[in-house]
Amino acid sequence: MKTVLITGASRGIGRSIAIELGRCGYQVAVNGLRGENVRQVVEDIRRTGGSAEGFCANVADPAAVTAMMDEVIGKMGSLEILIHNAGIIKDRKCEFMTDLEWQAVLDVHLNGAFYCIQRALSHLSRHGGDIVLMTSTAGLAGSVGQVNYSAAKAGLLGMLWTLADELKPKRIRVNGVAPAAVTDMTRPVIQHLKEKYAKRNEPLPEVWNLGEADDVARFVRVLLNQEDPELTGKVFGINGKQITHWQKPQPSAPVTSGLEDFFE
């Protein structure tokens, strides 16, 4: 039985992934901030015959992550899969964003990913394994009013592509999922946009017609079940049953717009 640690698993997409993997025979380490919410997910998994333990820790705190990782191994015996899903948003246009709003988002999404990965590697390296990073189209294409979130999610892409190469000799795969789903985080945004476009007598843009968290969870299960060691360094967009493969940026043709004169 493989053990999977899922950060930010007490609600939304993380919760759906935890329930799905628990139902399919994984031993699930459920991470979150609030003990009551974590316990509820653990109970939901156990109720369907799955195996789960709860671990409360703030992934933005390196000491807390170290303690959590030790506790996971102590209680569950091994770790084969890490899914970094924990995230927050502090949306605001750049000129009005506070230093705290900037730092808080990077601390959870980006620093939290590093702390969890770095402390999990000694365990994953024993037999190989998987790291799944939950990124976003905000990191792939930008998102107005989310410069902190977009920067953090773009940072995860650099981490993903670097670690995919770095960890391949250890038989550790690193992949990313950019989900589009209705969750506690996205629901207020969608409602705001619906009201905004309704006032204009315009339909909600198609990009905001999102799938469900369970769709993302099913995709993650299928991804983990693939045995191909070459399936690493990939980023998949998931919206309902629609799957998009985001390509790693590549250099285009040489610039011939006059900018080359700068180097003469």
Sequence and secondary structure as in RCSB ss.txt:
>XXXX:A:sequence
MKTVLITGASRGIGRSIAIELGRCGYQVAVNGLRGENVRQVVEDIRRTGGSAEGFCANVADPAAVTAMMDEVIGK
MGSLEILIHNAGIIKDRKCEFMTDLEWQAVLDVHLNGAFYCIQRALSHLSRHGGDIVLMTSTAGLAGSVGQVNYS
AAKAGLLGMLWTLADELKPKRIRVNGVAPAAVTDMTRPVIQHLKEKYAKRNEPLPEVWNLGEADDVARFVRVLLN
QEDPELTGKVFGINGKQITHWQKPQPSAPVTSGLEDFFE
>XXXX:A:secstr
  EEEETT SSHHHHHHHHHHHHTT EEEEEES HHHHHHHHHHHHHTT EEEEEE  TT HHHHHHHHHHHHHH
HS   EEEE       B GGG  HHHHHHHHIIIIIHHHHHHHHHHHHHTTT EEEEEE  HHHHH  TTBHHHH
HHHHHHHHHHHHHHHHHGGGTEEEEEEEE EE TTTHHHHHHHHHHHHHTT    GGG  EEHHHHHHHHHHHHH
   TT  S EEEEETTEEEEE      S   SSGGGGG 
